[in-house]
Amino acid sequence: MKILILGAGKMGSFFCDLLSFDHEVAVYDPDPQRLRFTFNCQRFSSLDEIDAFEPQLVINASTVKYTIDAFKAVLPHLPSTAILSDIASVKTGLPEFYAECGHPFVSTHPMFGPTFASLSNLSNENAIIITEGDHLGKVFFRDLYNRLHLHIEEYTFAEHDLTIAYSLSIPFASTLVFASTMKHQDAPGTTFKRHMAIANGLMSEDDYLLSEILFNPNTSDQLQQISDKLTELKDIVDARDSDRMKAYLDRVRQNLK
């Protein structure tokens, strides 16, 4: 298959490495400097170069802020049968775009990234495939993710956004609260250092990505749950109530099973 990858960042380079030995792959990035880190593929820094390539599948690995803009820029240079695909963690605006673009599409979300995951060993990671998509496109990504030994779930666009509000917004918000109250520690404990590493990893992410994940319409309900549980914990601590603390800890342990 002839596959065009939009964006030569960490995820774009990862998909290029993954696919280039089994498919004819080209990578487009308007910044030629970023293309230095790709190999075994054609490298395009001009949209006009895409015309002759005639990709059958386009994998949009652009930064989430530019996902739709990247699609719009490349559309005039694609065959009408080319399948569009995105791997965005934020799907805002994509259902509407796909409904009007005139191309078959497939949307997925590899639930890992270069900050925390080891891209050489993904057997404990997950991926989501959106149900509202082209059958052949979904088959392609299901086969690909199975090769990586990922656990795969299929969700609608709406179910995906709800899941992301739970699985990303809660840890993101909790980490931001931790980091916002942090003070320098000359002799930090193991737990503090682990939280610190997570916080530093999170804050290395793009501000737009963090904002869009937290601006998910479903996030507010999740934040309210954090606020309620924190209020409950504060009341228990203020009262030094051992029985309530034990019950609270038991519920937490049950949640972790």
PASEBA-1860 file (N, C-alpha, C; in nm, 3 decimals):
! residues 257
1> MKILILGA> 0.085/-0.120/0.000/0.000/0.000/0.000/0.088/0.125/0.000 ~ 0.042/0.229/-0.068/0.115/0.357/-0.069/0.057/0.445/0.042 ~ 0.140/0.477/0.140/0.095/0.546/0.260/0.168/0.679/0.274 ~ 0.092/0.785/0.292/0.148/0.917/0.317/0.128/0.951/0.464 ~ 0.236/0.991/0.532/0.230/1.032/0.672/0.249/1.182/0.679 ~ 0.156/1.250/0.743/0.165/1.395/0.760/0.228/1.426/0.895 ~ 0.346/1.487/0.891/0.415/1.523/1.014/0.528/1.427/1.045 ~ 0.647/1.483/1.065/0.765/1.400/1.092/0.811/1.415/1.236
9> GKMGSFFC> 0.713/1.435/1.327/0.745/1.437/1.469/0.767/1.298/1.523 ~ 0.758/1.280/1.654/0.788/1.151/1.715/0.690/1.043/1.670 ~ 0.559/1.075/1.667/0.462/0.973/1.626/0.468/0.949/1.476 ~ 0.488/1.055/1.397/0.502/1.037/1.254/0.622/0.949/1.219 ~ 0.734/0.975/1.286/0.854/0.894/1.263/0.833/0.751/1.310 ~ 0.759/0.735/1.420/0.729/0.601/1.471/0.649/0.521/1.368 ~ 0.544/0.581/1.311/0.463/0.510/1.212/0.544/0.484/1.084 ~ 0.632/0.577/1.050/0.718/0.556/0.933/0.807/0.435/0.955
17> DLLSFDHE> 0.873/0.428/1.070/0.959/0.314/1.100/0.879/0.184/1.099 ~ 0.759/0.190/1.150/0.675/0.071/1.165/0.627/0.018/1.030 ~ 0.598/0.108/0.936/0.531/0.069/0.812/0.621/0.061/0.690 ~ 0.737/0.125/0.695/0.814/0.146/0.572/0.876/0.020/0.514 ~ 0.885/-0.088/0.592/0.943/-0.211/0.538/0.838/-0.302/0.474 ~ 0.711/-0.270/0.496/0.603/-0.351/0.437/0.521/-0.273/0.335 ~ 0.538/-0.142/0.332/0.459/-0.057/0.243/0.548/0.050/0.180 ~ 0.497/0.113/0.075/0.566/0.226/0.015/0.522/0.351/0.090
25> VAVYDPDP> 0.613/0.411/0.165/0.579/0.519/0.258/0.646/0.649/0.215 ~ 0.570/0.757/0.227/0.624/0.892/0.210/0.584/0.974/0.332 ~ 0.672/1.064/0.372/0.645/1.152/0.486/0.649/1.296/0.438 ~ 0.543/1.369/0.469/0.539/1.512/0.436/0.551/1.596/0.561 ~ 0.642/1.692/0.558/0.653/1.791/0.665/0.706/1.919/0.602 ~ 0.638/2.032/0.625/0.685/2.157/0.561/0.821/2.203/0.612 ~ 0.867/2.147/0.725/0.999/2.180/0.778/1.097/2.071/0.737 ~ 1.183/2.096/0.637/1.275/1.992/0.589/1.369/1.941/0.698
33> QRLRFTFN> 1.398/2.023/0.798/1.488/1.981/0.905/1.432/1.860/0.981 ~ 1.300/1.855/0.996/1.238/1.745/1.070/1.245/1.613/0.993 ~ 1.257/1.623/0.861/1.262/1.503/0.779/1.396/1.430/0.790 ~ 1.494/1.491/0.856/1.624/1.427/0.874/1.612/1.299/0.956 ~ 1.508/1.289/1.038/1.496/1.176/1.130/1.408/1.065/1.074 ~ 1.378/1.070/0.945/1.302/0.963/0.880/1.395/0.890/0.783 ~ 1.367/0.762/0.761/1.450/0.684/0.669/1.363/0.578/0.601 ~ 1.417/0.520/0.495/1.349/0.417/0.419/1.212/0.464/0.368
41> CQRFSSLD> 1.205/0.589/0.328/1.079/0.648/0.279/1.112/0.763/0.187 ~ 1.009/0.806/0.114/1.022/0.931/0.039/0.995/1.049/0.132 ~ 1.065/1.159/0.111/1.052/1.274/0.197/1.002/1.393/0.116 ~ 0.889/1.447/0.157/0.829/1.560/0.087/0.823/1.681/0.179 ~ 0.869/1.795/0.131/0.853/1.919/0.206/0.766/2.018/0.130 ~ 0.720/1.977/0.011/0.629/2.058/-0.069/0.504/1.976/-0.100 ~ 0.388/2.040/-0.090/0.263/1.969/-0.117/0.256/1.917/-0.260 ~ 0.317/1.988/-0.354/0.313/1.946/-0.494/0.380/1.811/-0.516
49> EIDAFEPQ> 0.474/1.775/-0.430/0.543/1.647/-0.444/0.449/1.529/-0.418 ~ 0.339/1.555/-0.349/0.244/1.449/-0.315/0.165/1.403/-0.437 ~ 0.146/1.492/-0.535/0.062/1.462/-0.650/0.102/1.332/-0.720 ~ 0.229/1.318/-0.750/0.276/1.201/-0.824/0.277/1.075/-0.738 ~ 0.282/1.089/-0.607/0.287/0.973/-0.517/0.154/0.899/-0.513 ~ 0.043/0.972/-0.518/-0.092/0.915/-0.521/-0.114/0.815/-0.407 ~ -0.114/0.862/-0.284/-0.128/0.769/-0.170/-0.266/0.705/-0.165 ~ -0.269/0.584/-0.112/-0.396/0.515/-0.090/-0.448/0.538/0.052
57> LVINASTV> -0.356/0.567/0.143/-0.389/0.593/0.283/-0.306/0.712/0.331 ~ -0.371/0.803/0.403/-0.303/0.918/0.462/-0.315/0.907/0.614 ~ -0.201/0.903/0.683/-0.200/0.900/0.830/-0.158/1.038/0.879 ~ -0.250/1.106/0.941/-0.224/1.242/0.988/-0.164/1.236/1.128 ~ -0.034/1.260/1.138/0.037/1.259/1.266/0.079/1.400/1.306 ~ 0.009/1.499/1.252/0.039/1.638/1.288/0.000/1.664/1.433 ~ 0.057/1.767/1.491/0.017/1.811/1.624/-0.133/1.835/1.625 ~ -0.199/1.798/1.735/-0.345/1.803/1.741/-0.400/1.940/1.703
65> KYTIDAFK> -0.326/2.045/1.731/-0.370/2.181/1.697/-0.388/2.199/1.547 ~ -0.310/2.122/1.469/-0.309/2.142/1.324/-0.365/2.022/1.247 ~ -0.432/1.929/1.314/-0.479/1.807/1.247/-0.571/1.840/1.130 ~ -0.674/1.918/1.155/-0.770/1.948/1.048/-0.708/2.038/0.943 ~ -0.627/2.135/0.983/-0.559/2.222/0.886/-0.469/2.142/0.794 ~ -0.400/2.042/0.849/-0.311/1.958/0.766/-0.393/1.879/0.664 ~ -0.508/1.827/0.706/-0.596/1.758/0.612/-0.639/1.851/0.500 ~ -0.684/1.970/0.537/-0.735/2.064/0.437/-0.627/2.104/0.337
73> AVLPHLPS> -0.503/2.116/0.384/-0.393/2.154/0.296/-0.361/2.046/0.195 ~ -0.372/1.919/0.236/-0.330/1.810/0.150/-0.442/1.758/0.059 ~ -0.568/1.787/0.091/-0.681/1.733/0.014/-0.670/1.755/-0.137 ~ -0.633/1.875/-0.185/-0.626/1.895/-0.331/-0.521/1.809/-0.400 ~ -0.435/1.746/-0.325/-0.325/1.667/-0.383/-0.347/1.517/-0.369 ~ -0.467/1.477/-0.332/-0.495/1.335/-0.307/-0.592/1.278/-0.410 ~ -0.578/1.150/-0.443/-0.680/1.083/-0.523/-0.811/1.078/-0.444 ~ -0.922/1.076/-0.512/-1.052/1.078/-0.444/-1.076/0.953/-0.361
81> TAILSDIA> -1.003/0.845/-0.392/-1.023/0.719/-0.319/-0.933/0.706/-0.197 ~ -0.844/0.800/-0.176/-0.750/0.791/-0.064/-0.826/0.791/0.070 ~ -0.789/0.700/0.157/-0.850/0.693/0.291/-0.777/0.789/0.383 ~ -0.850/0.877/0.447/-0.792/0.969/0.545/-0.796/0.903/0.683 ~ -0.690/0.920/0.759/-0.690/0.868/0.895/-0.620/0.964/0.988 ~ -0.666/0.966/1.113/-0.600/1.046/1.215/-0.571/0.958/1.336 ~ -0.476/1.001/1.416/-0.442/0.931/1.541/-0.456/1.027/1.658 ~ -0.538/1.130/1.640/-0.548/1.238/1.739/-0.609/1.190/1.870
89> SVKTGLPE> -0.555/1.242/1.979/-0.611/1.211/2.111/-0.732/1.297/2.141 ~ -0.748/1.405/2.065/-0.864/1.493/2.076/-0.937/1.492/1.943 ~ -1.062/1.450/1.941/-1.137/1.434/1.816/-1.227/1.553/1.785 ~ -1.213/1.661/1.858/-1.297/1.778/1.838/-1.293/1.825/1.693 ~ -1.409/1.835/1.631/-1.420/1.885/1.493/-1.397/1.780/1.387 ~ -1.341/1.667/1.420/-1.310/1.566/1.318/-1.434/1.498/1.261 ~ -1.536/1.462/1.342/-1.656/1.401/1.281/-1.719/1.491/1.175 ~ -1.724/1.620/1.204/-1.783/1.715/1.109/-1.696/1.727/0.984
97> FYAECGHP> -1.564/1.730/1.002/-1.474/1.737/0.888/-1.488/1.615/0.798 ~ -1.487/1.497/0.858/-1.496/1.375/0.779/-1.629/1.367/0.705 ~ -1.735/1.417/0.765/-1.868/1.412/0.702/-1.872/1.494/0.574 ~ -1.784/1.593/0.562/-1.789/1.684/0.448/-1.672/1.670/0.352 ~ -1.569/1.591/0.387/-1.445/1.590/0.309/-1.455/1.513/0.178 ~ -1.552/1.421/0.168/-1.568/1.345/0.044/-1.473/1.226/0.031 ~ -1.401/1.192/0.138/-1.309/1.079/0.136/-1.352/0.975/0.238 ~ -1.322/0.849/0.212/-1.338/0.749/0.320/-1.240/0.783/0.432
105> FVSTHPMF> -1.272/0.744/0.554/-1.186/0.781/0.665/-1.183/0.670/0.770 ~ -1.081/0.674/0.852/-1.073/0.589/0.970/-1.002/0.670/1.078 ~ -1.059/0.668/1.196/-1.004/0.744/1.309/-0.965/0.648/1.420 ~ -0.844/0.660/1.470/-0.798/0.575/1.580/-0.726/0.661/1.683 ~ -0.702/0.603/1.797/-0.629/0.673/1.903/-0.536/0.573/1.972 ~ -0.408/0.571/1.934/-0.312/0.492/2.010/-0.299/0.554/2.149 ~ -0.335/0.480/2.253/-0.339/0.537/2.387/-0.201/0.533/2.453 ~ -0.103/0.578/2.379/0.033/0.588/2.430/0.100/0.701/2.355
113> GPTFASLS> 0.207/0.751/2.410/0.280/0.858/2.346/0.427/0.850/2.380 ~ 0.507/0.931/2.315/0.652/0.923/2.335/0.699/0.970/2.471 ~ 0.613/1.039/2.548/0.657/1.090/2.678/0.675/0.979/2.779 ~ 0.576/0.888/2.789/0.582/0.786/2.893/0.600/0.644/2.838 ~ 0.550/0.616/2.720/0.553/0.479/2.669/0.689/0.445/2.608 ~ 0.724/0.317/2.617/0.839/0.266/2.544/0.790/0.218/2.408 ~ 0.823/0.290/2.303/0.769/0.259/2.171/0.824/0.127/2.117 ~ 0.925/0.072/2.182/0.979/-0.057/2.140/0.909/-0.174/2.209
121> NLSNENAI> 0.826/-0.145/2.310/0.753/-0.251/2.381/0.618/-0.196/2.424 ~ 0.515/-0.227/2.346/0.382/-0.169/2.368/0.280/-0.273/2.412 ~ 0.326/-0.387/2.460/0.235/-0.497/2.490/0.138/-0.465/2.604 ~ 0.170/-0.365/2.685/0.080/-0.327/2.795/0.000/-0.202/2.764 ~ 0.004/-0.158/2.638/-0.065/-0.035/2.599/-0.196/-0.067/2.526 ~ -0.274/0.038/2.501/-0.408/0.023/2.442/-0.425/0.111/2.318 ~ -0.525/0.079/2.241/-0.561/0.161/2.126/-0.712/0.159/2.108 ~ -0.765/0.270/2.059/-0.908/0.281/2.030/-0.926/0.298/1.880
129> IITEGDHL> -1.020/0.224/1.824/-1.060/0.242/1.684/-1.204/0.293/1.684 ~ -1.227/0.404/1.615/-1.360/0.464/1.610/-1.449/0.384/1.514 ~ -1.568/0.351/1.560/-1.656/0.264/1.481/-1.705/0.331/1.353 ~ -1.725/0.464/1.356/-1.776/0.533/1.237/-1.661/0.557/1.139 ~ -1.625/0.454/1.069/-1.514/0.468/0.974/-1.521/0.364/0.864 ~ -1.433/0.378/0.766/-1.426/0.287/0.653/-1.383/0.148/0.699 ~ -1.452/0.045/0.649/-1.425/-0.092/0.693/-1.280/-0.133/0.665 ~ -1.232/-0.107/0.543/-1.095/-0.148/0.509/-0.993/-0.071/0.592
137> GKVFFRDL> -1.023/0.056/0.620/-0.933/0.135/0.704/-0.926/0.078/0.844 ~ -1.040/0.038/0.898/-1.041/-0.019/1.033/-0.967/-0.153/1.035 ~ -0.983/-0.233/0.930/-0.912/-0.361/0.922/-0.761/-0.337/0.920 ~ -0.717/-0.237/0.846/-0.574/-0.206/0.837/-0.517/-0.174/0.976 ~ -0.585/-0.085/1.048/-0.533/-0.043/1.179/-0.549/-0.154/1.284 ~ -0.654/-0.233/1.272/-0.667/-0.344/1.366/-0.552/-0.443/1.348 ~ -0.518/-0.474/1.223/-0.405/-0.564/1.197/-0.274/-0.503/1.248 ~ -0.258/-0.372/1.223/-0.136/-0.304/1.265/-0.122/-0.305/1.417
145> YNRLHLHI> -0.229/-0.271/1.488/-0.223/-0.265/1.634/-0.211/-0.405/1.695 ~ -0.268/-0.505/1.627/-0.249/-0.642/1.675/-0.103/-0.683/1.664 ~ -0.035/-0.639/1.560/0.108/-0.669/1.544/0.189/-0.610/1.659 ~ 0.142/-0.499/1.713/0.211/-0.433/1.824/0.168/-0.491/1.959 ~ 0.076/-0.589/1.954/0.024/-0.653/2.076/-0.051/-0.554/2.166 ~ -0.115/-0.456/2.103/-0.196/-0.361/2.178/-0.332/-0.422/2.211 ~ -0.388/-0.381/2.324/-0.528/-0.414/2.353/-0.614/-0.314/2.277 ~ -0.712/-0.360/2.202/-0.792/-0.275/2.114/-0.936/-0.271/2.159
153> EEYTFAEH> -0.992/-0.150/2.163/-1.134/-0.131/2.188/-1.192/-0.049/2.073 ~ -1.321/-0.072/2.042/-1.390/0.008/1.941/-1.495/0.094/2.010 ~ -1.486/0.225/1.988/-1.581/0.321/2.045/-1.633/0.411/1.934 ~ -1.752/0.465/1.955/-1.799/0.574/1.868/-1.721/0.700/1.903 ~ -1.735/0.802/1.820/-1.670/0.930/1.852/-1.715/0.980/1.990 ~ -1.845/0.970/2.017/-1.898/1.020/2.145/-1.843/0.938/2.262 ~ -1.839/0.805/2.245/-1.785/0.720/2.351/-1.637/0.746/2.374 ~ -1.564/0.773/2.266/-1.422/0.805/2.278/-1.402/0.928/2.364
161> DLTIAYSL> -1.478/1.034/2.337/-1.460/1.159/2.412/-1.491/1.139/2.559 ~ -1.593/1.058/2.589/-1.626/1.030/2.728/-1.514/0.951/2.796 ~ -1.459/0.854/2.725/-1.350/0.774/2.780/-1.226/0.859/2.807 ~ -1.196/0.949/2.713/-1.078/1.034/2.729/-1.095/1.129/2.846 ~ -1.217/1.177/2.866/-1.242/1.265/2.981/-1.210/1.193/3.111 ~ -1.236/1.063/3.115/-1.208/0.985/3.235/-1.061/0.946/3.244 ~ -1.008/0.889/3.135/-0.875/0.829/3.141/-0.761/0.929/3.130 ~ -0.786/1.046/3.072/-0.682/1.147/3.060/-0.707/1.269/3.148
169> SIPFASTL> -0.832/1.319/3.149/-0.860/1.441/3.223/-0.835/1.426/3.372 ~ -0.876/1.312/3.430/-0.856/1.291/3.574/-0.707/1.288/3.610 ~ -0.624/1.205/3.545/-0.482/1.209/3.582/-0.415/1.341/3.548 ~ -0.455/1.404/3.437/-0.396/1.533/3.402/-0.428/1.635/3.511 ~ -0.557/1.643/3.549/-0.599/1.741/3.650/-0.533/1.713/3.784 ~ -0.528/1.587/3.823/-0.468/1.550/3.951/-0.320/1.587/3.954 ~ -0.251/1.563/3.842/-0.109/1.597/3.835/-0.088/1.747/3.838 ~ -0.175/1.822/3.770/-0.164/1.968/3.771/-0.185/2.024/3.911
177> VFASTMKH> -0.281/1.968/3.985/-0.304/2.012/4.122/-0.183/1.983/4.209 ~ -0.128/1.863/4.196/-0.007/1.826/4.270/0.107/1.924/4.240 ~ 0.132/1.946/4.109/0.244/2.031/4.069/0.223/2.177/4.110 ~ 0.098/2.223/4.110/0.072/2.363/4.144/0.094/2.393/4.291 ~ 0.094/2.290/4.376/0.118/2.310/4.520/0.258/2.262/4.561 ~ 0.339/2.224/4.464/0.470/2.165/4.492/0.568/2.268/4.545 ~ 0.649/2.224/4.641/0.761/2.303/4.692/0.888/2.221/4.677 ~ 1.000/2.290/4.663/1.128/2.220/4.648/1.156/2.133/4.769
185> QDAPGTTF> 1.203/2.011/4.742/1.237/1.918/4.849/1.385/1.883/4.841 ~ 1.458/1.907/4.949/1.600/1.872/4.951/1.621/1.722/4.964 ~ 1.527/1.654/5.025/1.539/1.509/5.044/1.406/1.443/5.013 ~ 1.365/1.442/4.885/1.233/1.389/4.850/1.226/1.237/4.869 ~ 1.108/1.189/4.908/1.085/1.046/4.920/1.057/0.984/4.785 ~ 1.050/0.851/4.785/1.029/0.779/4.659/0.897/0.816/4.593 ~ 0.789/0.822/4.672/0.658/0.856/4.615/0.659/0.995/4.555 ~ 0.720/1.091/4.627/0.727/1.228/4.575/0.803/1.231/4.444
193> KRHMAIAN> 0.916/1.160/4.436/0.997/1.161/4.314/0.920/1.101/4.196 ~ 0.839/0.998/4.225/0.760/0.938/4.116/0.654/1.035/4.067 ~ 0.588/1.102/4.160/0.490/1.204/4.120/0.558/1.317/4.043 ~ 0.677/1.353/4.088/0.752/1.460/4.022/0.785/1.422/3.877 ~ 0.825/1.297/3.856/0.858/1.251/3.721/0.735/1.257/3.630 ~ 0.620/1.217/3.683/0.495/1.223/3.606/0.462/1.368/3.572 ~ 0.477/1.457/3.672/0.446/1.598/3.650/0.538/1.659/3.544 ~ 0.667/1.628/3.550/0.760/1.681/3.450/0.727/1.628/3.311
201> GLMSEDDY> 0.688/1.501/3.302/0.649/1.444/3.173/0.526/1.512/3.117 ~ 0.427/1.534/3.204/0.304/1.599/3.160/0.332/1.741/3.111 ~ 0.415/1.814/3.185/0.440/1.953/3.149/0.531/1.968/3.028 ~ 0.586/1.857/2.979/0.662/1.862/2.854/0.572/1.852/2.732 ~ 0.443/1.820/2.756/0.347/1.810/2.646/0.309/1.950/2.597 ~ 0.255/1.952/2.476/0.211/2.077/2.414/0.096/2.140/2.493 ~ 0.104/2.272/2.519/0.000/2.340/2.596/-0.137/2.326/2.531 ~ -0.140/2.331/2.398/-0.268/2.321/2.328/-0.331/2.183/2.350
209> LLSEILFN> -0.247/2.078/2.346/-0.297/1.943/2.368/-0.356/1.931/2.509 ~ -0.283/1.979/2.609/-0.332/1.972/2.747/-0.464/2.047/2.760 ~ -0.470/2.166/2.701/-0.592/2.246/2.711/-0.710/2.178/2.644 ~ -0.689/2.123/2.524/-0.800/2.061/2.451/-0.852/1.937/2.521 ~ -0.761/1.860/2.582/-0.806/1.742/2.657/-0.888/1.785/2.777 ~ -0.844/1.889/2.846/-0.917/1.936/2.964/-1.044/2.010/2.927 ~ -1.050/2.063/2.805/-1.171/2.135/2.760/-1.276/2.040/2.704 ~ -1.250/1.911/2.706/-1.349/1.812/2.667/-1.479/1.840/2.744
217> PNTSDQLQ> -1.594/1.844/2.676/-1.720/1.874/2.746/-1.750/1.783/2.864 ~ -1.691/1.664/2.865/-1.716/1.569/2.974/-1.623/1.587/3.093 ~ -1.522/1.674/3.080/-1.422/1.688/3.185/-1.479/1.746/3.313 ~ -1.571/1.840/3.302/-1.622/1.910/3.420/-1.679/1.813/3.523 ~ -1.754/1.713/3.476/-1.811/1.614/3.568/-1.702/1.535/3.639 ~ -1.595/1.504/3.566/-1.485/1.430/3.627/-1.413/1.516/3.731 ~ -1.396/1.644/3.701/-1.331/1.734/3.797/-1.417/1.749/3.923 ~ -1.549/1.747/3.905/-1.637/1.758/4.022/-1.619/1.636/4.113
225> QISDKLTE> -1.599/1.519/4.053/-1.575/1.399/4.134/-1.445/1.412/4.214 ~ -1.340/1.466/4.151/-1.214/1.488/4.223/-1.237/1.584/4.339 ~ -1.309/1.693/4.312/-1.336/1.792/4.416/-1.414/1.731/4.531 ~ -1.515/1.650/4.499/-1.597/1.587/4.604/-1.514/1.492/4.690 ~ -1.431/1.411/4.626/-1.349/1.316/4.701/-1.243/1.387/4.785 ~ -1.190/1.495/4.732/-1.090/1.572/4.808/-1.155/1.638/4.929 ~ -1.275/1.688/4.912/-1.348/1.747/5.025/-1.376/1.642/5.132 ~ -1.418/1.523/5.088/-1.443/1.414/5.183/-1.316/1.379/5.259
233> LKDIVDAR> -1.203/1.367/5.187/-1.078/1.333/5.252/-1.035/1.441/5.351 ~ -1.053/1.567/5.314/-1.017/1.676/5.406/-1.102/1.671/5.533 ~ -1.231/1.642/5.518/-1.318/1.631/5.636/-1.271/1.519/5.729 ~ -1.231/1.406/5.670/-1.184/1.293/5.750/-1.055/1.330/5.823 ~ -0.965/1.397/5.752/-0.837/1.437/5.813/-0.861/1.539/5.924 ~ -0.946/1.639/5.898/-0.974/1.742/5.999/-1.033/1.680/6.125 ~ -1.118/1.578/6.107/-1.183/1.513/6.221/-1.096/1.403/6.283 ~ -0.986/1.369/6.216/-0.899/1.259/6.262/-0.983/1.134/6.293
241> DSDRMKAY> -1.073/1.105/6.199/-1.168/0.994/6.216/-1.109/0.866/6.156 ~ -1.058/0.779/6.241/-0.990/0.657/6.195/-1.084/0.561/6.123 ~ -1.208/0.551/6.171/-1.303/0.459/6.109/-1.336/0.504/5.966 ~ -1.364/0.631/5.950/-1.395/0.683/5.816/-1.272/0.674/5.724 ~ -1.153/0.695/5.781/-1.032/0.685/5.699/-1.014/0.542/5.649 ~ -1.037/0.444/5.737/-1.025/0.304/5.695/-1.125/0.272/5.584 ~ -1.248/0.320/5.600/-1.351/0.295/5.498/-1.311/0.361/5.365 ~ -1.255/0.480/5.374/-1.211/0.554/5.255/-1.099/0.476/5.184
249> LDRVRQNL> -1.000/0.430/5.260/-0.889/0.355/5.203/-0.936/0.222/5.145 ~ -1.032/0.159/5.209/-1.087/0.033/5.157/-1.153/0.054/5.021 ~ -1.226/0.166/5.008/-1.292/0.195/4.880/-1.188/0.221/4.771 ~ -1.082/0.290/4.806/-0.976/0.317/4.709/-0.913/0.187/4.662 ~ -0.881/0.098/4.756/-0.820/-0.030/4.719/-0.915/-0.112/4.631 ~ -1.044/-0.104/4.659/-1.141/-0.176/4.579/-1.145/-0.121/4.436 ~ -1.133/0.011/4.424/-1.131/0.073/4.292/-1.011/0.029/4.207 ~ -0.902/-0.003/4.275/-0.778/-0.037/4.205/-0.775/-0.182/4.158
257> K> -0.872/-0.263/4.201/-0.872/-0.403/4.162/-0.914/-0.419/4.016
END
